[in-house]
Structure formats: structure tokens, C-alpha cells
């Protein structure tokens, strides 16, 4: 049983090498806001403009 337990152990040195810290809140916020993504509000605004234009 002890042999089986050894194969499950985490190699902390390898884990530390692969570690990538997460963005801080402010950095994450900037990364999110800097993407020009279309949301439902943009879609609805465009639809309203098209409806007004076609009337």
C-alpha cells in the first residue's frame, strides 16, 4: 500500500515551475473592458436604430 501512496504524491517543485499567478482585480478589469465585445445592449441598440430607420 505504501508503494501506491508514493505514486500519488505531488511534485511541488514541478508545480511551482508551472505556476502562473492570476491577474489582480484591477488588471483583470482592464483586460475585460479593453475587449470590444458585443453584448445584448449593443444588439438591441442596433435593432432599434434599424427599426427607426425603416419606419
C-alpha distance matrix in Angstrom:
0.0 3.8 5.4 5.3 6.5 9.0 10.5 11.5 13.4 17.1 19.4 22.2 24.7 24.6 24.9 27.8 29.5 29.4 30.6 34.0 35.6 37.2 41.0 42.7 44.5 47.9 46.7 45.0 48.2 50.3 48.1 48.5 52.2 53.0 52.0 55.0 53.5 55.6 54.8 56.4 59.2 60.2 60.3 62.4 64.8 65.3 65.9 68.5 70.3 70.5 71.9 74.5 75.5 76.0 78.1
3.8 0.0 3.8 5.4 5.1 6.5 9.1 10.4 11.3 15.1 17.0 19.5 21.9 22.3 22.8 25.4 27.2 27.5 28.6 32.2 33.8 35.6 39.4 41.0 43.1 46.4 45.1 43.8 47.1 49.0 46.9 47.6 51.3 52.0 51.2 54.3 53.0 55.3 54.7 56.5 59.1 60.1 60.3 62.5 64.7 65.3 66.2 68.6 70.3 70.7 72.2 74.6 75.6 76.3 78.5
5.4 3.8 0.0 3.8 5.5 5.5 7.0 9.5 10.8 14.4 15.9 19.0 20.9 20.8 21.8 24.6 25.9 26.2 27.7 31.3 33.3 35.3 39.0 41.0 43.2 46.3 44.8 43.4 46.8 48.6 46.3 47.0 50.8 51.2 50.3 53.4 52.1 54.5 54.1 56.0 58.7 59.4 59.6 62.0 64.2 64.5 65.4 68.0 69.6 69.8 71.4 74.0 74.7 75.4 77.7
5.3 5.4 3.8 0.0 3.8 5.5 5.6 7.1 9.6 13.1 15.2 18.4 20.6 20.1 20.5 23.7 25.1 24.8 26.3 29.7 31.6 33.3 37.0 39.0 41.0 44.3 42.8 41.1 44.4 46.3 43.9 44.5 48.2 48.8 47.7 50.7 49.3 51.5 51.0 52.8 55.6 56.4 56.4 58.7 61.0 61.4 62.2 64.8 66.4 66.6 68.1 70.7 71.6 72.1 74.4
6.5 5.1 5.5 3.8 0.0 3.8 5.5 5.5 6.9 10.7 13.2 15.8 18.5 18.4 18.5 21.4 23.2 23.1 24.1 27.6 29.2 30.9 34.7 36.4 38.4 41.7 40.4 38.9 42.2 44.2 42.0 42.6 46.3 47.0 46.1 49.3 47.9 50.2 49.6 51.5 54.1 55.0 55.3 57.5 59.7 60.2 61.1 63.6 65.2 65.6 67.1 69.6 70.5 71.2 73.4
9.0 6.5 5.5 5.5 3.8 0.0 3.8 5.4 5.5 9.1 10.6 13.6 15.8 15.8 16.5 19.3 20.8 21.1 22.5 26.1 28.0 30.1 33.8 35.7 38.0 41.1 39.6 38.3 41.8 43.5 41.3 42.2 45.9 46.3 45.6 48.8 47.8 50.3 49.9 52.0 54.5 55.2 55.6 58.0 60.0 60.5 61.6 64.1 65.5 66.0 67.7 70.0 70.8 71.7 74.0
10.5 9.1 7.0 5.6 5.5 3.8 0.0 3.8 5.7 8.5 10.1 13.6 15.5 14.7 15.4 18.6 19.7 19.5 21.3 24.7 26.9 28.9 32.6 34.8 37.1 40.1 38.4 36.9 40.4 42.0 39.6 40.4 44.1 44.4 43.5 46.6 45.4 47.9 47.6 49.8 52.4 53.0 53.2 55.7 57.8 58.1 59.1 61.7 63.1 63.4 65.2 67.6 68.3 69.0 71.4
11.5 10.4 9.5 7.1 5.5 5.4 3.8 0.0 3.8 6.5 9.3 12.2 14.9 14.0 13.8 17.2 18.7 18.1 19.3 22.7 24.6 26.2 30.0 32.0 34.1 37.3 35.7 34.1 37.5 39.3 37.0 37.6 41.4 41.9 41.0 44.1 42.8 45.2 44.8 46.8 49.4 50.1 50.4 52.8 54.9 55.3 56.3 58.8 60.3 60.7 62.4 64.8 65.6 66.4 68.7
13.4 11.3 10.8 9.6 6.9 5.5 5.7 3.8 0.0 3.8 6.5 9.0 11.8 11.8 11.6 14.5 16.4 16.4 17.3 20.9 22.6 24.6 28.3 30.2 32.5 35.6 34.1 32.9 36.3 38.0 35.9 36.8 40.5 41.0 40.4 43.7 42.7 45.3 44.9 47.1 49.5 50.2 50.8 53.1 55.0 55.6 56.8 59.2 60.6 61.2 62.9 65.1 66.0 67.0 69.2
17.1 15.1 14.4 13.1 10.7 9.1 8.5 6.5 3.8 0.0 3.8 5.8 8.8 8.5 7.8 10.8 12.8 12.7 13.5 17.1 18.9 21.0 24.8 26.7 29.2 32.1 30.5 29.4 32.9 34.5 32.4 33.5 37.1 37.5 37.0 40.4 39.6 42.3 42.0 44.4 46.7 47.2 48.0 50.4 52.2 52.7 54.1 56.4 57.7 58.4 60.2 62.4 63.1 64.2 66.5
19.4 17.0 15.9 15.2 13.2 10.6 10.1 9.3 6.5 3.8 0.0 3.8 5.6 5.5 6.3 8.8 10.2 11.0 12.4 16.2 18.3 20.9 24.5 26.6 29.4 32.1 30.2 29.5 33.1 34.3 32.2 33.7 37.2 37.3 37.0 40.4 40.0 42.9 42.9 45.5 47.7 48.0 48.9 51.5 53.0 53.5 55.0 57.4 58.4 59.2 61.2 63.2 63.8 65.1 67.5
22.2 19.5 19.0 18.4 15.8 13.6 13.6 12.2 9.0 5.8 3.8 0.0 3.8 5.4 4.9 6.0 8.6 9.8 10.2 14.0 15.6 18.4 21.9 23.7 26.6 29.2 27.5 27.1 30.7 31.9 30.1 31.7 35.2 35.3 35.3 38.9 38.6 41.7 41.6 44.3 46.2 46.6 47.8 50.3 51.6 52.2 54.0 56.2 57.2 58.1 60.2 62.0 62.7 64.1 66.4
24.7 21.9 20.9 20.6 18.5 15.8 15.5 14.9 11.8 8.8 5.6 3.8 0.0 3.8 5.5 5.2 6.4 8.9 10.0 13.6 15.7 19.0 22.2 24.2 27.4 29.6 27.6 27.5 31.2 32.0 30.1 32.1 35.5 35.2 35.4 39.0 39.0 42.2 42.5 45.4 47.2 47.3 48.6 51.3 52.4 52.9 54.8 57.0 57.8 58.7 60.9 62.7 63.2 64.7 67.2
24.6 22.3 20.8 20.1 18.4 15.8 14.7 14.0 11.8 8.5 5.5 5.4 3.8 0.0 3.8 5.4 5.1 6.4 8.7 12.3 15.0 18.0 21.4 23.8 26.9 29.1 26.8 26.3 30.1 30.8 28.6 30.5 33.9 33.5 33.3 36.8 36.7 39.9 40.3 43.2 45.2 45.2 46.2 49.0 50.3 50.5 52.4 54.8 55.5 56.2 58.5 60.4 60.8 62.2 64.7
24.9 22.8 21.8 20.5 18.5 16.5 15.4 13.8 11.6 7.8 6.3 4.9 5.5 3.8 0.0 3.8 5.4 5.2 6.1 9.8 12.2 14.9 18.4 20.7 23.7 26.1 24.0 23.4 27.1 28.2 26.0 27.7 31.1 31.1 30.9 34.4 34.2 37.3 37.4 40.2 42.2 42.4 43.5 46.1 47.4 47.9 49.7 52.0 52.8 53.7 55.8 57.7 58.2 59.7 62.1
27.8 25.4 24.6 23.7 21.4 19.3 18.6 17.2 14.5 10.8 8.8 6.0 5.2 5.4 3.8 0.0 3.8 5.4 5.0 8.6 10.5 13.8 17.0 19.0 22.3 24.4 22.4 22.3 26.0 26.8 25.0 27.1 30.3 30.1 30.4 34.1 34.2 37.5 37.7 40.7 42.3 42.5 43.9 46.5 47.5 48.1 50.1 52.2 52.9 54.0 56.3 57.9 58.4 60.1 62.5
29.5 27.2 25.9 25.1 23.2 20.8 19.7 18.7 16.4 12.8 10.2 8.6 6.4 5.1 5.4 3.8 0.0 3.8 5.6 8.5 11.4 14.7 17.7 20.1 23.5 25.2 22.7 22.8 26.5 26.9 24.8 27.0 30.3 29.6 29.8 33.4 33.7 37.0 37.7 40.8 42.5 42.3 43.7 46.5 47.4 47.7 49.8 52.1 52.6 53.5 55.9 57.6 57.9 59.5 62.1
29.4 27.5 26.2 24.8 23.1 21.1 19.5 18.1 16.4 12.7 11.0 9.8 8.9 6.4 5.2 5.4 3.8 0.0 3.8 6.4 9.9 12.6 15.7 18.6 21.7 23.6 21.0 20.5 24.3 24.8 22.4 24.3 27.7 27.2 27.0 30.5 30.6 33.8 34.4 37.5 39.3 39.1 40.4 43.2 44.3 44.5 46.5 48.8 49.4 50.2 52.6 54.4 54.7 56.2 58.8
30.6 28.6 27.7 26.3 24.1 22.5 21.3 19.3 17.3 13.5 12.4 10.2 10.0 8.7 6.1 5.0 5.6 3.8 0.0 3.8 6.4 9.4 12.7 15.2 18.3 20.4 18.1 17.7 21.5 22.3 20.2 22.2 25.5 25.3 25.5 29.1 29.2 32.4 32.8 35.8 37.4 37.5 38.9 41.6 42.6 43.1 45.1 47.3 47.9 49.0 51.3 52.9 53.4 55.0 57.5
34.0 32.2 31.3 29.7 27.6 26.1 24.7 22.7 20.9 17.1 16.2 14.0 13.6 12.3 9.8 8.6 8.5 6.4 3.8 0.0 3.8 6.5 9.3 12.2 15.4 17.2 14.6 14.3 18.1 18.6 16.5 18.6 21.9 21.6 21.9 25.5 25.8 29.2 29.7 32.8 34.3 34.2 35.8 38.5 39.3 39.8 42.0 44.1 44.6 45.8 48.1 49.6 50.0 51.8 54.2
35.6 33.8 33.3 31.6 29.2 28.0 26.9 24.6 22.6 18.9 18.3 15.6 15.7 15.0 12.2 10.5 11.4 9.9 6.4 3.8 0.0 3.8 6.6 8.8 12.1 14.1 12.0 12.0 15.6 16.5 15.1 17.2 20.2 20.3 21.1 24.8 25.2 28.5 28.7 31.8 33.0 33.1 35.0 37.4 38.1 38.9 41.2 43.0 43.6 45.0 47.3 48.6 49.2 51.2 53.4
37.2 35.6 35.3 33.3 30.9 30.1 28.9 26.2 24.6 21.0 20.9 18.4 19.0 18.0 14.9 13.8 14.7 12.6 9.4 6.5 3.8 0.0 3.8 6.5 9.1 11.4 9.5 8.7 12.3 13.7 12.2 13.8 17.0 17.6 18.2 21.9 22.0 25.2 25.2 28.2 29.3 29.7 31.6 33.9 34.6 35.6 37.8 39.5 40.2 41.7 43.8 45.1 45.9 47.8 49.9
41.0 39.4 39.0 37.0 34.7 33.8 32.6 30.0 28.3 24.8 24.5 21.9 22.2 21.4 18.4 17.0 17.7 15.7 12.7 9.3 6.6 3.8 0.0 3.8 6.4 7.9 5.8 5.5 9.1 10.1 9.2 11.2 13.9 14.5 15.7 19.4 19.9 23.2 23.3 26.5 27.2 27.4 29.6 31.9 32.3 33.3 35.7 37.2 37.8 39.5 41.7 42.7 43.5 45.6 47.7
42.7 41.0 41.0 39.0 36.4 35.7 34.8 32.0 30.2 26.7 26.6 23.7 24.2 23.8 20.7 19.0 20.1 18.6 15.2 12.2 8.8 6.5 3.8 0.0 3.8 5.6 5.2 6.0 8.5 10.0 10.5 12.2 14.2 15.3 17.1 20.6 21.3 24.4 24.2 27.1 27.4 28.0 30.5 32.4 32.6 34.0 36.5 37.6 38.2 40.2 42.2 43.0 44.0 46.3 48.1
44.5 43.1 43.2 41.0 38.4 38.0 37.1 34.1 32.5 29.2 29.4 26.6 27.4 26.9 23.7 22.3 23.5 21.7 18.3 15.4 12.1 9.1 6.4 3.8 0.0 3.8 5.5 5.1 6.0 8.6 9.8 10.5 12.2 14.1 15.9 19.1 19.5 22.3 21.6 24.4 24.5 25.3 27.9 29.5 29.7 31.4 33.8 34.7 35.5 37.7 39.5 40.2 41.4 43.7 45.3
47.9 46.4 46.3 44.3 41.7 41.1 40.1 37.3 35.6 32.1 32.1 29.2 29.6 29.1 26.1 24.4 25.2 23.6 20.4 17.2 14.1 11.4 7.9 5.6 3.8 0.0 3.8 5.4 5.0 6.2 8.6 9.9 10.5 12.1 14.7 17.7 18.7 21.7 21.4 24.3 24.0 24.4 27.4 29.0 28.7 30.4 33.1 33.8 34.2 36.6 38.5 39.0 40.0 42.6 44.2
46.7 45.1 44.8 42.8 40.4 39.6 38.4 35.7 34.1 30.5 30.2 27.5 27.6 26.8 24.0 22.4 22.7 21.0 18.1 14.6 12.0 9.5 5.8 5.2 5.5 3.8 0.0 3.8 5.4 5.1 6.1 8.6 10.0 10.5 12.8 16.3 17.5 20.8 21.1 24.4 24.4 24.4 27.1 29.2 29.0 30.2 33.0 34.1 34.3 36.4 38.6 39.2 40.0 42.4 44.4
45.0 43.8 43.4 41.1 38.9 38.3 36.9 34.1 32.9 29.4 29.5 27.1 27.5 26.3 23.4 22.3 22.8 20.5 17.7 14.3 12.0 8.7 5.5 6.0 5.1 5.4 3.8 0.0 3.8 5.4 5.0 6.2 8.6 9.9 11.3 14.7 15.2 18.4 18.4 21.6 22.0 22.2 24.7 26.8 26.9 28.2 30.7 32.0 32.5 34.4 36.5 37.4 38.3 40.5 42.4
48.2 47.1 46.8 44.4 42.2 41.8 40.4 37.5 36.3 32.9 33.1 30.7 31.2 30.1 27.1 26.0 26.5 24.3 21.5 18.1 15.6 12.3 9.1 8.5 6.0 5.0 5.4 3.8 0.0 3.8 5.5 5.2 6.1 8.5 10.4 13.3 13.9 16.7 16.4 19.5 19.3 19.7 22.5 24.3 24.2 25.7 28.3 29.3 29.8 31.9 33.9 34.6 35.6 38.0 39.8
50.3 49.0 48.6 46.3 44.2 43.5 42.0 39.3 38.0 34.5 34.3 31.9 32.0 30.8 28.2 26.8 26.9 24.8 22.3 18.6 16.5 13.7 10.1 10.0 8.6 6.2 5.1 5.4 3.8 0.0 3.8 5.4 5.1 5.9 8.8 11.7 13.3 16.5 17.0 20.4 20.0 19.7 22.7 24.7 24.2 25.4 28.3 29.3 29.4 31.5 33.8 34.3 35.0 37.5 39.5
48.1 46.9 46.3 43.9 42.0 41.3 39.6 37.0 35.9 32.4 32.2 30.1 30.1 28.6 26.0 25.0 24.8 22.4 20.2 16.5 15.1 12.2 9.2 10.5 9.8 8.6 6.1 5.0 5.5 3.8 0.0 3.8 5.7 5.3 6.8 10.4 11.7 15.3 16.2 19.7 20.0 19.4 22.0 24.4 24.3 25.0 27.8 29.3 29.4 31.1 33.6 34.4 34.9 37.2 39.4
48.5 47.6 47.0 44.5 42.6 42.2 40.4 37.6 36.8 33.5 33.7 31.7 32.1 30.5 27.7 27.1 27.0 24.3 22.2 18.6 17.2 13.8 11.2 12.2 10.5 9.9 8.6 6.2 5.2 5.4 3.8 0.0 3.8 5.6 5.8 8.8 9.1 12.3 12.7 16.1 16.5 16.3 18.8 21.1 21.2 22.2 24.7 26.2 26.6 28.3 30.6 31.6 32.3 34.5 36.5
52.2 51.3 50.8 48.2 46.3 45.9 44.1 41.4 40.5 37.1 37.2 35.2 35.5 33.9 31.1 30.3 30.3 27.7 25.5 21.9 20.2 17.0 13.9 14.2 12.2 10.5 10.0 8.6 6.1 5.1 5.7 3.8 0.0 3.8 5.5 7.5 8.7 11.6 12.1 15.5 15.1 14.6 17.6 19.6 19.2 20.3 23.2 24.3 24.4 26.4 28.7 29.3 30.0 32.5 34.4
53.0 52.0 51.2 48.8 47.0 46.3 44.4 41.9 41.0 37.5 37.3 35.3 35.2 33.5 31.1 30.1 29.6 27.2 25.3 21.6 20.3 17.6 14.5 15.3 14.1 12.1 10.5 9.9 8.5 5.9 5.3 5.6 3.8 0.0 3.8 6.3 8.9 12.2 13.8 17.4 17.1 15.8 18.7 21.2 20.4 21.0 24.1 25.5 25.0 26.9 29.6 30.1 30.4 32.9 35.1
52.0 51.2 50.3 47.7 46.1 45.6 43.5 41.0 40.4 37.0 37.0 35.3 35.4 33.3 30.9 30.4 29.8 27.0 25.5 21.9 21.1 18.2 15.7 17.1 15.9 14.7 12.8 11.3 10.4 8.8 6.8 5.8 5.5 3.8 0.0 3.8 5.7 9.4 11.4 15.2 15.5 14.0 16.3 19.2 18.9 19.0 21.9 23.7 23.5 24.9 27.6 28.6 28.7 30.9 33.4
55.0 54.3 53.4 50.7 49.3 48.8 46.6 44.1 43.7 40.4 40.4 38.9 39.0 36.8 34.4 34.1 33.4 30.5 29.1 25.5 24.8 21.9 19.4 20.6 19.1 17.7 16.3 14.7 13.3 11.7 10.4 8.8 7.5 6.3 3.8 0.0 3.8 6.7 9.4 13.1 13.1 10.9 13.3 16.3 15.7 15.5 18.6 20.4 19.9 21.2 24.1 25.0 25.0 27.2 29.8
53.5 53.0 52.1 49.3 47.9 47.8 45.4 42.8 42.7 39.6 40.0 38.6 39.0 36.7 34.2 34.2 33.7 30.6 29.2 25.8 25.2 22.0 19.9 21.3 19.5 18.7 17.5 15.2 13.9 13.3 11.7 9.1 8.7 8.9 5.7 3.8 0.0 3.8 6.2 10.0 10.8 9.1 10.8 14.0 14.2 14.1 16.6 18.8 18.9 20.0 22.6 24.0 24.2 26.1 28.5
55.6 55.3 54.5 51.5 50.2 50.3 47.9 45.2 45.3 42.3 42.9 41.7 42.2 39.9 37.3 37.5 37.0 33.8 32.4 29.2 28.5 25.2 23.2 24.4 22.3 21.7 20.8 18.4 16.7 16.5 15.3 12.3 11.6 12.2 9.4 6.7 3.8 0.0 3.8 6.9 7.9 5.9 7.1 10.4 10.9 10.7 13.0 15.2 15.6 16.6 19.0 20.6 21.0 22.7 25.1
54.8 54.7 54.1 51.0 49.6 49.9 47.6 44.8 44.9 42.0 42.9 41.6 42.5 40.3 37.4 37.7 37.7 34.4 32.8 29.7 28.7 25.2 23.3 24.2 21.6 21.4 21.1 18.4 16.4 17.0 16.2 12.7 12.1 13.8 11.4 9.4 6.2 3.8 0.0 3.8 5.5 5.4 6.5 8.8 10.2 11.0 12.7 14.6 15.8 17.0 18.7 20.4 21.5 23.0 25.0
56.4 56.5 56.0 52.8 51.5 52.0 49.8 46.8 47.1 44.4 45.5 44.3 45.4 43.2 40.2 40.7 40.8 37.5 35.8 32.8 31.8 28.2 26.5 27.1 24.4 24.3 24.4 21.6 19.5 20.4 19.7 16.1 15.5 17.4 15.2 13.1 10.0 6.9 3.8 0.0 3.8 5.4 5.0 6.1 8.5 9.8 10.4 12.2 14.2 15.3 16.4 18.3 19.8 21.0 22.6
59.2 59.1 58.7 55.6 54.1 54.5 52.4 49.4 49.5 46.7 47.7 46.2 47.2 45.2 42.2 42.3 42.5 39.3 37.4 34.3 33.0 29.3 27.2 27.4 24.5 24.0 24.4 22.0 19.3 20.0 20.0 16.5 15.1 17.1 15.5 13.1 10.8 7.9 5.5 3.8 0.0 3.8 5.4 5.2 6.1 8.6 9.8 10.5 12.3 14.2 15.3 16.5 18.3 20.0 21.3
60.2 60.1 59.4 56.4 55.0 55.2 53.0 50.1 50.2 47.2 48.0 46.6 47.3 45.2 42.4 42.5 42.3 39.1 37.5 34.2 33.1 29.7 27.4 28.0 25.3 24.4 24.4 22.2 19.7 19.7 19.4 16.3 14.6 15.8 14.0 10.9 9.1 5.9 5.4 5.4 3.8 0.0 3.8 5.5 5.1 6.2 8.6 9.9 10.7 12.4 14.3 15.5 16.5 18.5 20.3
60.3 60.3 59.6 56.4 55.3 55.6 53.2 50.4 50.8 48.0 48.9 47.8 48.6 46.2 43.5 43.9 43.7 40.4 38.9 35.8 35.0 31.6 29.6 30.5 27.9 27.4 27.1 24.7 22.5 22.7 22.0 18.8 17.6 18.7 16.3 13.3 10.8 7.1 6.5 5.0 5.4 3.8 0.0 3.8 5.5 5.2 6.2 8.7 10.0 10.7 12.4 14.4 15.4 16.6 18.6
62.4 62.5 62.0 58.7 57.5 58.0 55.7 52.8 53.1 50.4 51.5 50.3 51.3 49.0 46.1 46.5 46.5 43.2 41.6 38.5 37.4 33.9 31.9 32.4 29.5 29.0 29.2 26.8 24.3 24.7 24.4 21.1 19.6 21.2 19.2 16.3 14.0 10.4 8.8 6.1 5.2 5.5 3.8 0.0 3.8 5.4 5.0 6.1 8.6 9.8 10.4 12.3 14.1 15.3 16.6
64.8 64.7 64.2 61.0 59.7 60.0 57.8 54.9 55.0 52.2 53.0 51.6 52.4 50.3 47.4 47.5 47.4 44.3 42.6 39.3 38.1 34.6 32.3 32.6 29.7 28.7 29.0 26.9 24.2 24.2 24.3 21.2 19.2 20.4 18.9 15.7 14.2 10.9 10.2 8.5 6.1 5.1 5.5 3.8 0.0 3.8 5.4 5.1 6.2 8.7 9.9 10.6 12.2 14.3 15.6
65.3 65.3 64.5 61.4 60.2 60.5 58.1 55.3 55.6 52.7 53.5 52.2 52.9 50.5 47.9 48.1 47.7 44.5 43.1 39.8 38.9 35.6 33.3 34.0 31.4 30.4 30.2 28.2 25.7 25.4 25.0 22.2 20.3 21.0 19.0 15.5 14.1 10.7 11.0 9.8 8.6 6.2 5.2 5.4 3.8 0.0 3.8 5.4 5.1 6.2 8.6 10.0 10.5 12.3 14.5
65.9 66.2 65.4 62.2 61.1 61.6 59.1 56.3 56.8 54.1 55.0 54.0 54.8 52.4 49.7 50.1 49.8 46.5 45.1 42.0 41.2 37.8 35.7 36.5 33.8 33.1 33.0 30.7 28.3 28.3 27.8 24.7 23.2 24.1 21.9 18.6 16.6 13.0 12.7 10.4 9.8 8.6 6.2 5.0 5.4 3.8 0.0 3.8 5.4 5.1 6.2 8.7 9.8 10.6 12.5
68.5 68.6 68.0 64.8 63.6 64.1 61.7 58.8 59.2 56.4 57.4 56.2 57.0 54.8 52.0 52.2 52.1 48.8 47.3 44.1 43.0 39.5 37.2 37.6 34.7 33.8 34.1 32.0 29.3 29.3 29.3 26.2 24.3 25.5 23.7 20.4 18.8 15.2 14.6 12.2 10.5 9.9 8.7 6.1 5.1 5.4 3.8 0.0 3.8 5.4 5.0 6.2 8.5 9.9 10.8
70.3 70.3 69.6 66.4 65.2 65.5 63.1 60.3 60.6 57.7 58.4 57.2 57.8 55.5 52.8 52.9 52.6 49.4 47.9 44.6 43.6 40.2 37.8 38.2 35.5 34.2 34.3 32.5 29.8 29.4 29.4 26.6 24.4 25.0 23.5 19.9 18.9 15.6 15.8 14.2 12.3 10.7 10.0 8.6 6.2 5.1 5.4 3.8 0.0 3.8 5.4 5.2 6.1 8.6 10.1
70.5 70.7 69.8 66.6 65.6 66.0 63.4 60.7 61.2 58.4 59.2 58.1 58.7 56.2 53.7 54.0 53.5 50.2 49.0 45.8 45.0 41.7 39.5 40.2 37.7 36.6 36.4 34.4 31.9 31.5 31.1 28.3 26.4 26.9 24.9 21.2 20.0 16.6 17.0 15.3 14.2 12.4 10.7 9.8 8.7 6.2 5.1 5.4 3.8 0.0 3.8 5.5 5.0 6.1 8.7
71.9 72.2 71.4 68.1 67.1 67.7 65.2 62.4 62.9 60.2 61.2 60.2 60.9 58.5 55.8 56.3 55.9 52.6 51.3 48.1 47.3 43.8 41.7 42.2 39.5 38.5 38.6 36.5 33.9 33.8 33.6 30.6 28.7 29.6 27.6 24.1 22.6 19.0 18.7 16.4 15.3 14.3 12.4 10.4 9.9 8.6 6.2 5.0 5.4 3.8 0.0 3.8 5.4 5.2 6.3
74.5 74.6 74.0 70.7 69.6 70.0 67.6 64.8 65.1 62.4 63.2 62.0 62.7 60.4 57.7 57.9 57.6 54.4 52.9 49.6 48.6 45.1 42.7 43.0 40.2 39.0 39.2 37.4 34.6 34.3 34.4 31.6 29.3 30.1 28.6 25.0 24.0 20.6 20.4 18.3 16.5 15.5 14.4 12.3 10.6 10.0 8.7 6.2 5.2 5.5 3.8 0.0 3.8 5.5 5.4
75.5 75.6 74.7 71.6 70.5 70.8 68.3 65.6 66.0 63.1 63.8 62.7 63.2 60.8 58.2 58.4 57.9 54.7 53.4 50.0 49.2 45.9 43.5 44.0 41.4 40.0 40.0 38.3 35.6 35.0 34.9 32.3 30.0 30.4 28.7 25.0 24.2 21.0 21.5 19.8 18.3 16.5 15.4 14.1 12.2 10.5 9.8 8.5 6.1 5.0 5.4 3.8 0.0 3.8 5.7
76.0 76.3 75.4 72.1 71.2 71.7 69.0 66.4 67.0 64.2 65.1 64.1 64.7 62.2 59.7 60.1 59.5 56.2 55.0 51.8 51.2 47.8 45.6 46.3 43.7 42.6 42.4 40.5 38.0 37.5 37.2 34.5 32.5 32.9 30.9 27.2 26.1 22.7 23.0 21.0 20.0 18.5 16.6 15.3 14.3 12.3 10.6 9.9 8.6 6.1 5.2 5.5 3.8 0.0 3.8
78.1 78.5 77.7 74.4 73.4 74.0 71.4 68.7 69.2 66.5 67.5 66.4 67.2 64.7 62.1 62.5 62.1 58.8 57.5 54.2 53.4 49.9 47.7 48.1 45.3 44.2 44.4 42.4 39.8 39.5 39.4 36.5 34.4 35.1 33.4 29.8 28.5 25.1 25.0 22.6 21.3 20.3 18.6 16.6 15.6 14.5 12.5 10.8 10.1 8.7 6.3 5.4 5.7 3.8 0.0
